[in-house]
Amino acid sequence: MRKYAKLFDEVCAMIERKKYLEKLISKKENGLVKVITGIRRCGKSYLLFNIYKDYLKSIGVEDDCIICLALDDDENIKYRNPLELGKHIRNLTADESKTYYVFLDEIQKVVTIQNPYIEGVEDKIGFVDVVLGLMKHDNIDVYVTGSNSKMLSSDILTEFRGRGDEIRVNPLSFAEFYNAFEGEKRNAWQEYYTYGGLPLVMTKKSHEEKAKYLQSLFDAIYISDIMDRNKLVYEKTVLDDILNIVSSSVGSLTNANKITNTFKSAKQMNIGAPTVNRYLDYFIDAFLLYKAERYDVKGRKYIGSPLKYYFSDVGLRNARLNFRQQEENHIMENIIYNELCGRDFSVDVGVVEYCYKDAEKKSKRTQLEIDFVANKGSKKYYIQSALTVADEEKREQEIRSLKRVGDSFKKIVVVKDNIIPWHDDDGILYIGIEQFLLDENAMDM
């Protein structure tokens, strides 16, 4: 663990996570508990314990006013008891003339216990009670991190009674990766779409080292976490199989029924759709997968199943398949989805219904897909991911859905090639993937 921590610190020291630091600074002492969530090994702890801590020290905050407690460390196992945790923090923040910044890492490790002062009636105490108690002290600013959205997202934010403020941390964006990449910059894209953006991957030199690290995360951390959290005993094989199926279908429409049918045909196993959906939700809760719903652009409504699943880190997806299915178009689509989410857009898969007459003059109706409909406030973008639009037939195929949207919001085609951005006669912007990922302003060209 010490060797891992040292390596992690070394690579993270090369990476600037300005966006997340700015979010933390903007929420400093806002009267809310800052809830920092994200997949394990994406750099949440380093962001808080190093980057943000260094910022606080740079503005004059003294060391004894920054309290850091890693609850996944066995040295702090005592404080997984909520009563011991609360008592410990209060002892360290007793001087009311000072402002204290309390960092509680992996807060989901704190267990829920019966109130020892009440007998005969069930009265549970957990970390929410501790945090709410600390928030009543005006001189304490609380920050917690966790790797479980069920415990640290909407449910818990509700339990914080409106006093929780979530900050989602993702694996490295391409821009963050690119700035820290020490090889030839022209190789950065290939390295990123192959091995993803988990920070520690950047310390590995060979393909074998990178692959072994990424593959080891599943059994050592992600799958075991999911099984422990959801009290699963014999389901590892099914979890593995579902994850493999989803890995193979990134960028394709799917649903629980399709996965159920795959089990029947390929595995001769009967796994019900409700069970498949529940297991998919476990992966989403662990921030391994994201779910993109389908949205009827003209009808302005969600369609429901089928939908798309994307990996929070494409390196994990590729490692899951032992780097055998390297379809750059699907991986590129996954990266664009993650980038849009990282820019705080809500992202759906767009559907445009199109009516036409066939060769026999009969009316026909079909649905055309838009890879992404990205919304943020009053802004909306329609985005297609395409490896190339080098020939006119391919270009027309990619923009058929965009031309039939019928509104004036920005329409963009992102291609693999490094091109000079240009607009066609319909006002559609064409831009290369690297420029799209490196320049957030490029979407508004």
Disulfide bonds with the S-S distance in Angstrom:
none
